[in-house]
Amino acid sequence: MHARRIDALVLDNYQRAARVILANHLITRSYPDRVALPLIRRWATELREDLAELFGYRLEVTETTARLFPVADRLDPGRPARTVNDRIFDRRRYAYLALALAALGRAGDQVTLSELAEQVAAYTGRIDGLELAPDRAGDRDAFVDAVGWLATRGAITLADGDAGGWASDPEVGEALYDIDRPVVFALFRPPRALQHLHSVRGLLTEDSPASGRPTDDAARRVRRTLVERPVVYAAELPPQERTLLAQERVVAEVELFTGLKAERRAEGVVLIDTSGRLSDIRFPGTGTLAQVALLLVGEIADRVLDIDNPVPRRRFVPESEPTLARQLDDAIPESTVFVPLADTPADSSSDDDRPEDDFADTEPETYPFVDAGWVGETVQALTDRYGVTFAAQWQADVPGLTAEVVALLRRLRLVRDTADGLLVLPALARYRGAVVTVRTRRAEELFVTAADTVGGTGTEGI
């Protein structure tokens, strides 16, 4: 492992490069910033070998791009593509993004937004249930979101015009983009040809270490889990991986490579990222959702610790993938599968559809449970008390605020939402001492500034 041999004076620089490439699997001259690519190129050899040894990842670095090819052990619905305004992509936006990439791969050095839309619209005509009609505002907005995602990553660069003008009125507005072909080709590199797959499981990649030892494979899976999940709960891991998670060496290797510090508890491990270069969510953070989430966490902790009114407990059952896999597989158009080379559809009785077998000899953990009614009432009470400091869109939409806050806590793996409430996971307890301060606006102030919001103190981002 190169990190052990790097001089202490420059180790921090190497660890910063490691965090950047783990957080952004594609690095370009402009994404995520202009200093990232030179940083990765400086340490390309060391990063390539350490990533392969520790995680089984493959790193390709060129003059204009750095591309990390991770190993996917499981389907993860918690890391969706997002628009420049942080809205989650829906199916239509994903489809437009994929088709825009295909069109850009066949284009020249420049393309106008209307030309790209015309090409994508032609592609949608071959897909049942999908359409891009430039005369519909909803379609234009979705298409511009997909184009904006590509522009953020440097696949295309605005040379003239304005995409927003085209979205408002395609007869008047227009935009011209320069195409960065190396970035376009680096963006979409699936481990298997999609036309050869009957199931999304074919995108899950197996380890191929030189040693071929099962223990090495399991150690890589544990390290991958540590850098891919905000919190790793031992109860979610099969017995062999749970044993490895408890070993000092496996966790220490990830600490040395990333520069993060591990917080160990009986229930699991969390890597604390105070740098902000690996986490995609900073918590505690700014903004209404993060602040209400912190307030709700404090209320949940108080509720759980109230010995006079004990909350019920429920079994913690590791989440399984078969349902999500079946939903994705049902969406695959059979007409697009190249049958002669396609994988055989997975047998419903296969081991992949029964991941709980790994936990057959393990007694499930039980964790506190709070019902959905109490959660809704608590968010309403927080809104009544602090609502004047909330963003305007949430002051009148408490149910929507509740749903978004719960989704954030789920992404942080502080709770598990169920049909009738929330299962309170152990990591939530680390924020139970949050202190809320509300600044009162002075009479002479006409407007509330960004600082006039609900704040809290706690440990920096998971």
C-alpha positions in Angstrom: 0.0 0.0 0.0 1.6 3.2 -1.2 0.0 5.4 1.5 2.3 3.7 4.1 5.4 4.8 2.2 4.5 8.4 1.3 6.3 11.1 3.2 4.3 12.5 6.1 4.7 16.0 4.7 2.7 15.2 1.5 0.5 12.4 2.8 -2.3 14.9 3.4 -2.2 15.8 -0.3 -2.4 12.2 -1.3 -5.3 11.5 1.0 -7.1 14.5 -0.4 -6.6 13.1 -3.9 -8.1 9.8 -2.7 -11.1 11.5 -1.2 -11.7 13.4 -4.4 -11.6 10.4 -6.7 -13.8 8.3 -4.4 -16.4 11.0 -4.2 -16.3 11.9 -7.9 -15.9 8.8 -10.1 -15.4 11.1 -13.1 -12.8 14.0 -12.9 -12.5 16.5 -15.8 -10.7 19.8 -16.3 -13.7 21.6 -14.8 -15.4 19.0 -12.6 -15.7 19.0 -9.6 -13.3 22.0 -9.8 -10.2 23.0 -11.7 -7.7 21.8 -9.2 -9.0 18.2 -9.0 -7.6 16.8 -12.2 -4.0 18.0 -11.6 -4.2 16.6 -8.1 -5.3 13.2 -9.4 -2.7 13.2 -12.2 0.1 13.9 -9.7 -0.7 10.7 -7.7 -2.1 8.6 -10.6 0.3 5.6 -10.2 -0.1 5.4 -6.4 -3.8 5.9 -6.5 -4.3 3.3 -9.3 -2.4 0.6 -7.3 -3.9 1.4 -3.9 -7.5 1.5 -5.2 -7.0 -1.9 -6.9 -5.4 -3.4 -3.8 -7.8 -2.1 -1.2 -11.2 -1.9 -3.1 -10.7 -3.8 -6.4 -11.5 -0.5 -8.2 -9.9 0.4 -11.6 -8.6 3.9 -12.3 -7.9 5.3 -15.7 -6.2 8.7 -16.0 -5.6 10.6 -19.2 -4.6 14.2 -19.9 -8.2 15.4 -19.7 -10.1 12.9 -17.6 -9.7 10.6 -14.6 -12.3 7.8 -14.4 -12.8 5.4 -11.5 -14.6 2.1 -12.3 -16.0 0.9 -9.0 -17.1 -2.6 -8.1 -20.9 -2.6 -7.3 -21.7 -5.2 -4.6 -25.3 -4.2 -4.3 -28.0 -2.1 -5.8 -28.2 1.3 -4.1 -31.3 3.5 -4.5 -29.9 6.2 -2.3 -27.5 7.9 -4.7 -29.6 9.3 -7.6 -28.6 11.8 -10.2 -29.6 15.3 -9.4 -30.3 18.4 -11.3 -28.3 21.6 -10.8 -31.1 22.7 -8.4 -30.7 19.4 -6.5 -33.9 17.8 -7.7 -33.8 14.0 -8.1 -33.9 12.7 -11.6 -37.0 10.9 -12.6 -37.2 8.1 -15.3 -37.8 10.6 -18.1 -34.6 12.6 -17.2 -32.6 9.5 -17.0 -33.8 8.4 -20.4 -33.0 11.8 -21.9 -29.6 11.7 -20.3 -28.8 8.3 -21.8 -30.1 9.3 -25.3 -28.2 12.6 -25.2 -25.0 10.8 -24.5 -25.7 8.5 -27.5 -26.3 11.5 -29.7 -23.2 13.4 -28.5 -21.1 10.3 -29.2 -22.1 10.6 -32.9 -21.9 14.4 -33.1 -19.0 16.6 -34.2 -17.2 19.3 -32.2 -20.3 21.5 -31.6 -24.0 21.1 -31.3 -27.0 23.4 -30.7 -29.5 22.6 -28.1 -32.3 22.3 -30.6 -30.2 19.9 -32.8 -29.5 17.8 -29.8 -33.2 17.8 -28.8 -34.2 16.8 -32.3 -31.8 13.9 -32.3 -33.0 12.7 -28.9 -36.6 13.1 -30.0 -35.9 10.8 -32.9 -34.4 8.2 -30.6 -37.4 8.4 -28.3 -39.6 7.4 -31.2 -38.1 3.9 -31.0 -38.9 3.4 -27.4 -42.5 2.7 -26.3 -43.8 5.1 -23.7 -41.1 7.7 -24.2 -41.3 11.0 -26.1 -39.5 14.3 -26.3 -41.9 16.9 -27.7 -40.2 20.4 -27.8 -43.6 22.0 -27.8 -44.3 20.7 -24.3 -42.7 22.7 -21.5 -42.4 19.7 -19.2 -40.4 17.8 -21.8 -38.1 20.8 -22.4 -37.5 21.3 -18.7 -36.6 17.6 -18.3 -34.3 17.7 -21.3 -32.5 20.9 -20.1 -32.0 19.2 -16.7 -30.3 16.3 -18.5 -28.2 18.6 -20.6 -27.3 20.6 -17.5 -26.0 17.4 -15.8 -23.7 16.8 -18.7 -22.5 20.5 -18.8 -21.7 20.4 -15.1 -19.3 17.5 -15.7 -17.7 19.1 -18.7 -19.0 16.8 -21.4 -20.4 19.9 -23.1 -19.5 23.6 -22.6 -21.8 26.5 -23.3 -20.2 28.5 -26.1 -23.1 30.8 -26.9 -26.7 31.4 -26.0 -28.8 30.2 -23.0 -30.4 26.9 -22.3 -33.0 28.6 -20.1 -34.1 30.7 -23.0 -34.7 27.6 -25.2 -36.6 26.0 -22.3 -38.9 29.0 -22.1 -39.4 29.4 -25.8 -37.6 27.1 -28.3 -38.7 29.4 -31.2 -36.7 32.3 -29.7 -34.0 30.9 -27.4 -31.0 28.8 -28.4 -27.8 27.5 -27.0 -24.5 26.4 -28.7 -22.3 23.8 -27.0 -18.7 22.6 -27.5 -18.4 18.9 -27.1 -15.6 17.3 -25.1 -15.5 13.9 -26.7 -13.1 12.2 -24.2 -15.5 13.2 -21.4 -18.5 11.9 -23.3 -16.8 8.5 -23.9 -15.6 8.3 -20.3 -19.0 9.0 -18.8 -20.8 5.8 -19.9 -18.7 2.7 -19.5 -20.8 -0.1 -18.1 -19.1 -3.3 -17.1 -21.3 -5.3 -19.5 -23.1 -4.4 -22.7 -26.6 -3.5 -21.7 -28.1 -5.2 -24.7 -26.8 -8.5 -23.4 -28.5 -8.3 -20.0 -31.9 -9.7 -19.0 -31.4 -8.5 -15.4 -29.9 -5.4 -13.7 -27.9 -7.9 -11.6 -25.6 -8.3 -14.5 -24.2 -4.8 -13.7 -23.0 -6.0 -10.3 -19.3 -6.8 -10.7 -17.4 -9.6 -9.1 -14.0 -9.3 -7.5 -11.1 -10.8 -9.4 -8.1 -10.4 -7.1 -4.8 -11.9 -8.0 -4.7 -14.1 -4.9 -8.3 -15.3 -5.3 -8.6 -15.8 -1.6 -12.2 -15.5 -0.2 -10.9 -13.5 2.8 -9.3 -10.9 0.5 -12.6 -10.6 -1.4 -14.5 -10.1 1.9 -12.0 -7.5 3.1 -12.4 -5.5 -0.1 -16.2 -5.6 0.3 -15.9 -4.3 3.8 -13.6 -1.5 2.7 -16.0 -0.6 -0.1 -18.9 -0.5 2.3 -17.0 1.8 4.6 -16.4 4.4 1.9 -19.7 4.1 0.1 -22.1 4.2 3.1 -22.5 7.0 5.7 -22.7 4.4 8.4 -21.8 0.7 8.4 -23.9 -1.4 10.8 -22.5 -4.8 11.8 -26.0 -6.3 11.8 -26.3 -5.7 8.1 -23.2 -7.7 7.2 -22.8 -11.4 6.8 -20.8 -13.1 9.6 -17.4 -13.1 7.8 -17.6 -9.4 6.9 -18.8 -8.6 10.4 -15.7 -10.2 11.8 -13.5 -8.2 9.4 -15.2 -5.0 10.3 -14.3 -5.6 13.9 -10.6 -5.9 13.0 -8.5 -2.9 13.6 -6.4 -3.5 10.5 -9.1 -3.4 7.9 -10.6 -0.1 9.1 -7.2 1.4 9.7 -6.2 0.8 6.1 -9.2 2.9 5.0 -8.4 5.6 7.5 -4.8 5.8 6.2 -5.8 5.9 2.6 -8.6 8.5 3.0 -7.3 10.6 5.9 -10.7 10.1 7.6 -11.2 9.0 11.2 -13.3 6.0 12.1 -15.7 6.2 15.0 -16.2 2.7 16.3 -19.2 1.5 18.4 -20.5 -1.9 19.2 -23.2 -1.5 16.5 -20.8 -0.6 13.7 -18.4 2.0 12.2 -18.7 5.4 10.7 -16.0 7.4 8.9 -16.0 11.1 10.0 -15.4 13.4 7.1 -14.6 16.9 8.4 -13.0 17.8 5.1 -16.2 17.8 3.1 -14.4 16.2 0.2 -15.9 12.7 0.4 -19.4 13.2 1.8 -22.1 14.3 -0.6 -24.2 15.4 2.4 -22.9 17.6 5.2 -24.8 17.0 8.4 -25.3 19.1 10.5 -25.6 21.6 7.7 -27.3 24.7 6.5 -30.7 25.0 4.9 -34.2 24.2 6.2 -34.1 20.5 5.5 -30.8 19.9 7.3 -31.8 22.1 10.2 -35.2 20.6 10.7 -33.6 17.1 10.4 -31.3 18.1 13.3 -34.2 19.3 15.3 -36.2 16.2 14.7 -33.2 14.0 15.6 -33.0 15.8 19.0 -36.7 15.2 19.5 -36.4 11.5 18.6 -33.5 11.0 20.9 -35.5 12.6 23.8 -38.4 10.4 23.0 -36.3 7.2 23.0 -34.5 8.2 26.3 -37.8 9.0 28.1 -37.8 6.2 30.7 -41.3 7.2 31.8 -42.8 6.5 28.4 -40.7 3.7 26.8 -41.0 3.3 23.0 -41.5 -0.1 21.5 -38.7 -1.9 19.8 -38.7 -3.8 16.5 -36.4 -6.2 14.8 -33.7 -4.8 12.5 -33.8 -7.0 9.4 -31.1 -6.2 6.7 -32.5 -4.7 3.6 -32.7 -7.1 0.7 -32.3 -6.3 -3.0 -34.7 -8.7 -4.8 -37.7 -6.3 -4.8 -35.7 -3.4 -6.2 -34.0 -5.7 -8.8 -37.4 -7.0 -9.9 -38.8 -3.5 -10.3 -35.8 -2.5 -12.5 -35.9 -5.7 -14.5 -39.6 -5.2 -15.2 -38.8 -1.8 -16.8 -36.3 -3.3 -19.3 -37.8 -3.3 -22.8 -37.4 -6.9 -24.0 -37.1 -5.5 -27.6 -33.8 -3.9 -26.7 -32.1 -7.1 -25.5 -29.8 -8.9 -27.9 -31.1 -12.4 -27.3 -28.2 -14.5 -28.8 -25.7 -13.1 -26.3 -28.1 -12.2 -23.4 -27.7 -13.5 -19.9 -30.2 -16.2 -18.9 -32.9 -14.6 -16.7 -32.1 -15.1 -13.0 -33.9 -18.1 -11.4 -36.3 -16.8 -8.7 -35.0 -19.5 -6.4 -31.3 -18.5 -6.8 -29.2 -17.5 -3.9 -29.2 -13.9 -5.1 -32.9 -13.7 -4.4 -32.4 -15.0 -0.8 -29.7 -12.8 0.7 -31.1 -13.3 4.1 -29.5 -16.8 4.0 -26.3 -15.2 5.1 -28.0 -14.2 8.3 -29.7 -17.5 9.1 -27.7 -18.2 12.2 -27.8 -14.6 13.4 -30.2 -13.3 16.0 -31.7 -10.0 14.6 -31.1 -6.8 16.6 -34.0 -4.8 17.9 -34.1 -1.0 17.8 -36.5 1.7 19.1 -39.5 2.5 16.9 -41.5 5.8 16.7 -44.8 5.8 14.8 -45.5 8.0 11.8 -48.2 10.0 13.6 -45.8 11.1 16.3 -43.2 12.1 13.6 -45.7 14.2 11.7 -47.0 15.9 14.9 -43.4 16.6 16.0 -42.5 18.3 12.7 -45.7 20.3 12.9 -44.7 21.5 16.4 -41.2 22.4 15.2 -42.8 24.4 12.3 -45.1 26.2 14.7 -42.1 27.1 16.9 -39.4 27.8 14.3 -41.3 28.1 11.1 -40.6 31.8 10.6 -37.0 30.9 10.0 -37.8 28.1 7.4 -37.7 28.5 3.7 -41.1 29.8 2.4 -41.9 26.7 0.4 -41.9 24.5 3.6 -43.8 26.8 5.9 -47.1 25.9 4.3 -46.2 22.3 3.4 -45.5 20.4 6.6 -46.3 17.0 5.1 -43.9 17.6 2.3 -41.3 18.9 4.8 -41.7 15.8 6.9 -41.2 13.5 3.9 -38.1 15.3 2.8 -36.6 15.4 6.3 -37.2 11.7 6.7 -35.7 11.0 3.3 -32.6 12.9 4.4 -32.3 11.0 7.7 -32.7 7.7 5.8 -29.9 8.7 3.3 -27.7 9.4 6.3 -28.7 6.0 7.7 -29.9 7.4 11.0 -33.4 5.9 10.6 -35.1 3.2 8.6 -38.5 4.2 7.4 -41.3 1.7 7.4 -45.0 1.8 6.4 -46.1 3.1 9.8 -43.1 4.9 11.3 -39.3 5.0 11.8 -36.9 2.5 13.1 -34.3 4.5 15.1 -30.8 3.4 14.2 -27.8 3.7 16.6 -25.9 6.4 14.8 -28.7 8.9 15.5 -27.6 9.0 19.1 -24.4 10.9 18.3 -26.5 14.0 17.6 -28.7 13.8 20.7 -26.9 16.7 22.4 -27.7 19.2 19.6 -28.3 22.8 20.9 -30.6 25.0 18.9 -30.1 28.8 18.7 -32.6 31.1 17.0 -31.4 34.6 16.3 -34.1 37.2 16.9 -34.4 39.8 14.1 -33.8 43.3 15.3 -36.5 45.9 14.7 -34.4 47.9 12.3 -33.7 44.9 10.1 -35.9 44.8 7.0 -34.8 41.4 5.8 -33.8 38.2 7.4 -30.2 37.3 6.4 -28.9 33.9 5.7 -27.7 33.7 9.3 -31.2 34.2 10.6 -32.0 30.5 10.6 -32.3 27.7 13.0 -28.8 26.5 13.9 -27.4 23.6 15.8 -24.1 22.3 17.2 -22.9 18.8 16.6 -20.2 16.7 15.1 -19.4 17.7 11.5 -20.7 15.7 8.6 -21.0 12.0 8.5 
